[in-house]
C-alpha cells in the first residue's frame, strides 16, 4: 500500500518520472538493473532480500544493459524508512546509499530528496544521523586517518556533517564551488568512503565530528 501510494503521489511531482516498482529486494535489484533509473527509493525491510543487501548488490557493479559508450552507471540509492533511529539505515549508508528519508515526510519533501540525490548531492538529516551513529559501538578516534586530511578538508567534512550542500559549503568557506568539489573528492578518497554520507558516518564513528557539537 505504501509503495503504490508513493508511486501515485511522486509521479506528478516536477522533474520526476516513476519508471518501475518492486515488491522485494531481489526484484528491486533486477528491475533497477533493467530499467536504469537515476534514483532508487529503497525500503530497509523487504521480503527475500533486505534493503541493505539489495543496495550493496545494486551498487557493487555496473547496471545492465550497457550503453553505447560502455557499462551504465548504477543508480543513486535513497533509503526510505519509518524510524529515524532505525539501526539498519546506517548500514545501508555504509553499503553505498546516498542518504535516507522518512516515510512520514510530505511527498514534496521526498520528491526534493530524489531530485537532490539525482543531482549528485547527498541527503543528510544530521540530528537523526547522529542518533543512529551514537547508538552503535564507536571505533577509536585513531581509526580515522586524520593526518591525511588537510585543515581545509577537515573543515569541509565537518560542514558536510551539518548537511550543507557543496554550494553552501563554498559560501561558508568563501571559496569557489570547484574547489569544494575537489576537497570533497579528496576526503572521500582518503577516508575510503563510497559517498559523502558514508564519509560523515565515518567522521561521527571515529570522533572527528562529535555528536551535539556539530549541527
C-alpha positions as CSV (number, residue, x, y, z in Angstrom):
1,X,0.0,0.0,0.0
2,X,2.8,2.4,0.9
3,X,4.7,1.6,-2.3
4,X,1.6,2.1,-4.5
5,X,0.8,5.3,-2.7
6,X,4.4,6.7,-3.3
7,X,4.3,5.8,-7.0
8,X,0.9,7.6,-7.4
9,X,2.0,10.7,-5.5
10,X,5.6,11.0,-6.8
11,X,4.7,10.6,-10.4
12,X,3.1,14.1,-10.8
13,X,5.9,15.8,-9.0
14,X,8.0,18.2,-11.2
15,X,11.1,16.5,-12.7
16,X,10.2,13.0,-11.6
17,X,9.1,10.0,-13.7
18,X,8.4,6.7,-11.9
19,X,9.7,4.0,-14.2
20,X,9.0,1.0,-12.0
21,X,8.4,-0.6,-8.7
22,X,9.4,-3.8,-6.9
23,X,7.8,-6.0,-4.2
24,X,11.0,-7.3,-2.6
25,X,14.8,-6.8,-2.6
26,X,15.6,-9.4,-5.2
27,X,13.1,-7.8,-7.6
28,X,14.4,-4.3,-6.8
29,X,17.9,-5.2,-7.9
30,X,16.7,-7.0,-11.1
31,X,14.4,-4.2,-12.2
32,X,16.8,-1.4,-11.3
33,X,19.5,-3.0,-13.5
34,X,16.9,-3.4,-16.3
35,X,15.2,-0.1,-16.1
36,X,18.3,2.0,-15.2
37,X,16.6,4.7,-13.1
38,X,18.6,7.7,-11.8
39,X,17.4,7.1,-8.3
40,X,16.0,4.1,-6.3
41,X,13.9,4.6,-3.2
42,X,14.9,1.5,-1.2
43,X,13.0,0.3,1.8
44,X,15.0,-1.3,4.6
45,X,12.7,-4.2,5.5
46,X,11.6,-6.2,2.5
47,X,10.9,-9.9,1.7
48,X,13.6,-12.2,0.3
49,X,16.3,-9.6,0.5
50,X,16.6,-6.6,2.8
51,X,17.4,-3.2,1.6
52,X,20.9,-3.2,2.9
53,X,22.0,-6.2,0.9
54,X,19.9,-5.1,-2.1
55,X,21.8,-1.7,-2.0
56,X,25.1,-3.5,-1.8
57,X,24.4,-5.7,-4.7
58,X,22.9,-3.0,-6.8
59,X,25.9,-0.7,-6.3
60,X,28.6,-3.4,-6.5
61,X,28.7,-3.4,-10.3
62,X,27.5,-1.7,-13.4
63,X,23.9,-1.8,-14.4
64,X,22.7,-3.8,-17.4
65,X,22.2,-3.5,-20.3
66,X,25.3,-1.5,-21.3
67,X,25.2,1.8,-23.1
68,X,26.8,2.5,-26.5
69,X,29.8,4.0,-24.6
70,X,30.1,1.1,-22.1
71,X,28.5,-0.2,-18.9
72,X,25.8,2.0,-17.4
73,X,26.4,3.6,-14.0
74,X,24.4,2.1,-11.1
75,X,21.6,4.4,-9.8
76,X,21.8,6.5,-6.7
77,X,20.0,4.9,-3.7
78,X,17.9,6.7,-1.1
79,X,16.9,4.6,1.8
80,X,13.3,5.2,2.9
81,X,12.3,4.1,6.4
82,X,9.8,4.6,9.2
83,X,12.0,5.4,12.1
84,X,14.8,8.0,12.5
85,X,16.7,5.6,14.8
86,X,16.5,2.6,12.5
87,X,19.8,0.9,13.1
88,X,19.7,-0.7,9.6
89,X,19.9,2.7,7.9
90,X,23.5,3.4,8.9
91,X,24.5,0.0,7.5
92,X,22.7,0.9,4.2
93,X,24.6,4.1,4.1
94,X,27.8,2.1,4.5
95,X,26.7,-0.1,1.6
96,X,26.7,3.0,-0.6
97,X,23.3,4.6,-0.3
98,X,23.3,8.4,-0.8
99,X,21.1,9.2,2.1
100,X,17.7,8.5,3.7
101,X,14.3,9.9,4.1
102,X,11.4,9.2,6.4
103,X,8.2,7.7,5.2
104,X,6.2,10.2,7.2
105,X,7.7,13.2,5.3
106,X,5.3,15.1,3.0
107,X,5.6,13.8,-0.6
108,X,7.1,17.1,-1.9
109,X,10.0,16.7,0.6
110,X,10.6,13.1,-0.6
111,X,10.5,14.3,-4.2
112,X,13.0,17.0,-3.4
113,X,15.3,14.4,-1.8
114,X,15.1,12.4,-5.0
115,X,16.0,15.5,-7.1
116,X,18.9,16.4,-4.8
117,X,20.4,12.9,-4.9
118,X,19.9,12.7,-8.7
119,X,21.9,15.9,-9.0
120,X,24.8,14.3,-7.2
121,X,24.3,15.6,-3.7
122,X,23.5,13.6,-0.5
123,X,20.5,13.7,1.8
124,X,21.6,14.1,5.4
125,X,19.4,14.7,8.4
126,X,22.1,15.5,10.9
127,X,20.2,15.0,14.1
128,X,18.8,11.7,13.1
129,X,22.1,10.5,11.7
130,X,23.9,11.4,15.0
131,X,21.4,9.4,17.0
132,X,21.9,6.4,14.7
133,X,25.6,6.6,14.8
134,X,25.9,7.1,18.5
135,X,23.7,4.0,19.1
136,X,26.4,1.9,17.5
137,X,29.8,1.0,19.1
138,X,32.4,3.6,18.2
139,X,35.8,2.8,17.0
140,X,38.9,4.5,18.3
141,X,39.4,8.1,17.1
142,X,42.8,6.9,15.8
143,X,41.0,4.8,13.2
144,X,40.4,7.9,11.2
145,X,43.5,8.8,9.2
146,X,43.2,12.5,10.3
147,X,46.8,13.2,9.5
148,X,46.0,12.5,5.9
149,X,43.3,15.3,5.8
150,X,44.4,18.9,5.4
151,X,42.9,21.5,7.7
152,X,40.6,22.7,4.9
153,X,39.4,19.1,4.2
154,X,38.6,18.6,7.9
155,X,36.6,21.8,7.8
156,X,34.7,20.7,4.7
157,X,34.0,17.3,6.3
158,X,32.6,19.0,9.4
159,X,30.3,21.2,7.2
160,X,29.2,18.1,5.3
161,X,28.2,16.6,8.6
162,X,25.8,19.6,9.2
163,X,24.0,18.7,5.9
164,X,25.3,21.5,3.8
165,X,25.4,21.1,0.1
166,X,28.6,21.9,-2.0
167,X,27.3,25.4,-2.9
168,X,26.5,26.2,0.7
169,X,30.0,25.0,1.8
170,X,31.5,27.2,-0.9
171,X,29.7,30.2,0.5
172,X,30.6,29.3,4.1
173,X,34.3,28.9,3.3
174,X,34.5,31.8,0.8
175,X,35.9,29.6,-2.0
176,X,34.8,28.5,-5.4
177,X,32.4,25.6,-5.9
178,X,35.0,23.7,-8.0
179,X,37.4,24.0,-5.0
180,X,34.8,22.5,-2.7
181,X,34.2,19.6,-5.1
182,X,37.9,18.9,-5.1
183,X,38.1,18.9,-1.3
184,X,35.1,16.6,-1.1
185,X,36.6,14.2,-3.6
186,X,39.9,14.2,-1.6
187,X,38.0,13.5,1.6
188,X,36.2,10.6,0.1
189,X,39.4,9.1,-1.3
190,X,41.4,9.5,1.9
191,X,38.6,8.0,4.1
192,X,37.8,5.2,1.6
193,X,34.2,6.4,1.7
194,X,31.8,5.5,-1.1
195,X,30.0,8.8,-0.9
196,X,29.7,11.9,1.2
197,X,27.1,10.4,3.5
198,X,29.4,7.4,4.2
199,X,32.2,9.9,4.9
200,X,30.0,11.7,7.5
201,X,29.2,8.3,9.2
202,X,33.0,7.6,9.4
203,X,33.6,11.1,10.9
204,X,31.0,10.5,13.6
205,X,32.0,7.0,14.4
206,X,35.7,7.8,14.7
207,X,35.3,11.0,16.7
208,X,36.3,13.7,14.2
209,X,32.8,15.1,14.4
210,X,31.3,15.0,18.0
211,X,27.5,14.5,18.3
212,X,25.9,17.5,19.9
213,X,28.7,19.8,18.8
214,X,28.1,19.9,15.0
215,X,24.6,20.7,13.7
